[in-house]
Amino acid sequence: MIFLLISGISFASELQKDCYKISYLFFNVARSCISYEITNKEIKTSAKAYTVGFLKLLKDIKYEGSSLSDRNFNSKKFYFYKKEKSYIEIHDYIFDKKWVYFKKVMIEGANGKTIKDKVKNKNFMDPLTATLYYYRQIISNKPIKKRIFFNGKSYFVPYIKRKLLEIKKNKVIYVEIDPTRINVGGILQPTGIWKLWIDAKKPRLYKAEIKIKVGTVKIDLEK
């Protein structure tokens, strides 16, 4: 979302942060921000989301994550934290050329459980690094080739129905993806096709409609 995505792309050192309002039915229920920092050798990504308004009073939810990869989208580190009421879940991964070492911690009240394991690294990337990779492939009209690794499993999630459209004089690229096989769990568990509109002039998410456990949620870029 941060860089110009064309064939033979080259990166400039830069930092970008975008924030989004998330609505359900007629109510603003959450806010999300994602930032990218690109250096000569690495890409650092961080993201957070949290409930606002009446939903925060009913169900205080928080998600935070960060990742580190090289400029070819080869993941190095990934961290993800989510809290829903009294339940806390933490993911901590390390990627090397041969293996992905992952740890998952689950805490429910006074009870806790930790899972540690490793799998062969078959050119996997973490979910946050995947956002940058997907925007490069979509805007340059190239297929998805890399797999996403999360929660001990790898997933292949291609995009479909790519179209160039115009919304309020803004050129956007419309695509659909089907992430329902990815086991996220909790309120964010995908349950249907996700519709994405990507800003074609400045590659980043313009808006989205996603289906998750609670229903269809709309995401809009803040001005």
ABEGO torsion letter per residue (X at the ends): XABBBBBGBBBBBBBBBBBBBBBBEABBABBBBBBBBBBAABBBBBBBBBBBEAAAAABBBBBBBBBBBBAAGBBABBBBBBBBEABBBBBBBBBBAABBBBBBBBBBEABBBBBBBBBBBBGBBBAAAAAAAAAAAAAAGBBBABBBBBGGBBBBBBBBGBBBBBBGGBBBBBBBBBAAABBAEEAABBABBBBBBBBAABBBBABBBBBBAAEBBBBBBBX
